[in-house]
Each structure stands twice: as C-alpha cells, then as structure tokens.
Amino acid sequence: MLTAVVVLFLPFRRISLSIYGALAALVFCGFVIYDTDNLIKRYSYDEYIWAAVALYLDIINLFLSLLTIFRASKA
C-alpha cells in the first residue's frame, strides 16, 4: 500500500510503475512457492479445493503484476 502511494507522487511514472510491478511479481512468486509447499505438506487429500483456490489466486495476482510491468513499458 505504501509503495502505491509513493508511485502516485513520483515524477518518473514509467520507472516507478516498472519497479512496483517487479516487486509485486517477486512477492507473488514467493506466494506461489509458499502455497505449493503448503499444498504438499499441510493440505489433506480432501482439501484439494482450498489448495487449488490458493494457487489460482496467486497466479492471477502474479499475472496482474506482470500486466503492470507491461503497461509501464508501453506508456
């Protein structure tokens, strides 16, 4: 949230959006790794829906952060 506020006030819009997207992509890559580890170790066989939802949301957020990077490179 703090980085989004900083991005609003920086004069370097393209660079700041690229940095914001790259940091978000790194965070969501970490979430994918963490949730995959949880899928293997924590979730039982009957909880496959919750595991799939967790991974699905991580991949969607990773895709949105990549779109932020691509939008910044086009602007």
C-alpha positions as a Markdown table, in Angstrom:
| # | Residue | x | y | z |
|---|---|---|---|---|
| 1 | Met | 0.0 | 0.0 | 0.0 |
| 2 | Leu | 2.8 | 2.4 | 0.8 |
| 3 | Thr | 4.5 | 1.8 | -2.5 |
| 4 | Ala | 1.3 | 2.6 | -4.3 |
| 5 | Val | 1.1 | 6.0 | -2.6 |
| 6 | Val | 4.8 | 6.6 | -3.4 |
| 7 | Val | 4.1 | 5.7 | -7.1 |
| 8 | Leu | 1.4 | 8.4 | -7.3 |
| 9 | Phe | 3.8 | 11.2 | -6.3 |
| 10 | Leu | 7.0 | 10.2 | -8.2 |
| 11 | Pro | 7.6 | 12.1 | -11.4 |
| 12 | Phe | 9.1 | 9.0 | -13.0 |
| 13 | Arg | 5.9 | 7.3 | -13.8 |
| 14 | Arg | 7.2 | 4.6 | -16.1 |
| 15 | Ile | 10.1 | 3.7 | -13.9 |
| 16 | Ser | 8.1 | 3.7 | -10.7 |
| 17 | Leu | 5.4 | 1.5 | -12.3 |
| 18 | Ser | 8.0 | -0.9 | -13.5 |
| 19 | Ile | 9.6 | -1.2 | -10.1 |
| 20 | Tyr | 6.2 | -1.6 | -8.4 |
| 21 | Gly | 5.2 | -4.3 | -10.8 |
| 22 | Ala | 8.6 | -6.1 | -10.4 |
| 23 | Leu | 8.3 | -6.0 | -6.6 |
| 24 | Ala | 4.8 | -7.3 | -6.8 |
| 25 | Ala | 5.8 | -10.1 | -9.2 |
| 26 | Leu | 8.6 | -11.2 | -6.8 |
| 27 | Val | 6.2 | -11.2 | -3.8 |
| 28 | Phe | 3.6 | -13.3 | -5.7 |
| 29 | Cys | 6.3 | -15.7 | -6.9 |
| 30 | Gly | 7.1 | -16.2 | -3.2 |
| 31 | Phe | 3.4 | -16.8 | -2.5 |
| 32 | Val | 3.3 | -19.4 | -5.3 |
| 33 | Ile | 6.2 | -21.2 | -3.7 |
| 34 | Tyr | 4.8 | -20.9 | -0.2 |
| 35 | Asp | 1.3 | -22.2 | -1.3 |
| 36 | Thr | 2.8 | -25.0 | -3.3 |
| 37 | Asp | 4.8 | -26.1 | -0.2 |
| 38 | Asn | 1.5 | -25.9 | 1.9 |
| 39 | Leu | -0.2 | -27.9 | -0.8 |
| 40 | Ile | 2.3 | -30.7 | -0.4 |
| 41 | Lys | 2.7 | -30.6 | 3.4 |
| 42 | Arg | -0.4 | -29.1 | 5.0 |
| 43 | Tyr | -3.5 | -29.9 | 2.9 |
| 44 | Ser | -5.0 | -33.3 | 3.1 |
| 45 | Tyr | -6.5 | -35.2 | 0.2 |
| 46 | Asp | -10.0 | -33.8 | 0.9 |
| 47 | Glu | -8.9 | -30.2 | 0.9 |
| 48 | Tyr | -7.9 | -30.0 | -2.8 |
| 49 | Ile | -10.4 | -27.2 | -3.5 |
| 50 | Trp | -8.8 | -24.8 | -1.0 |
| 51 | Ala | -5.4 | -25.7 | -2.3 |
| 52 | Ala | -6.5 | -25.0 | -5.9 |
| 53 | Val | -8.1 | -21.7 | -4.9 |
| 54 | Ala | -4.9 | -20.6 | -3.1 |
| 55 | Leu | -2.7 | -21.4 | -6.1 |
| 56 | Tyr | -5.3 | -19.9 | -8.5 |
| 57 | Leu | -5.3 | -16.6 | -6.7 |
| 58 | Asp | -1.5 | -16.4 | -6.5 |
| 59 | Ile | -1.3 | -17.0 | -10.3 |
| 60 | Ile | -3.9 | -14.4 | -11.0 |
| 61 | Asn | -2.1 | -11.8 | -8.9 |
| 62 | Leu | 1.2 | -12.7 | -10.5 |
| 63 | Phe | -0.4 | -12.2 | -13.9 |
| 64 | Leu | -1.8 | -8.8 | -12.9 |
| 65 | Ser | 1.6 | -7.7 | -11.6 |
| 66 | Leu | 3.1 | -8.7 | -14.9 |
| 67 | Leu | 0.5 | -6.7 | -16.7 |
| 68 | Thr | 1.5 | -3.7 | -14.6 |
| 69 | Ile | 5.1 | -4.1 | -15.9 |
| 70 | Phe | 4.0 | -4.4 | -19.5 |
| 71 | Arg | 1.7 | -1.4 | -19.1 |
| 72 | Ala | 4.6 | 0.6 | -17.8 |
| 73 | Ser | 6.9 | -0.4 | -20.7 |
| 74 | Lys | 4.2 | 0.7 | -23.2 |
| 75 | Ala | 3.4 | 4.0 | -21.6 |
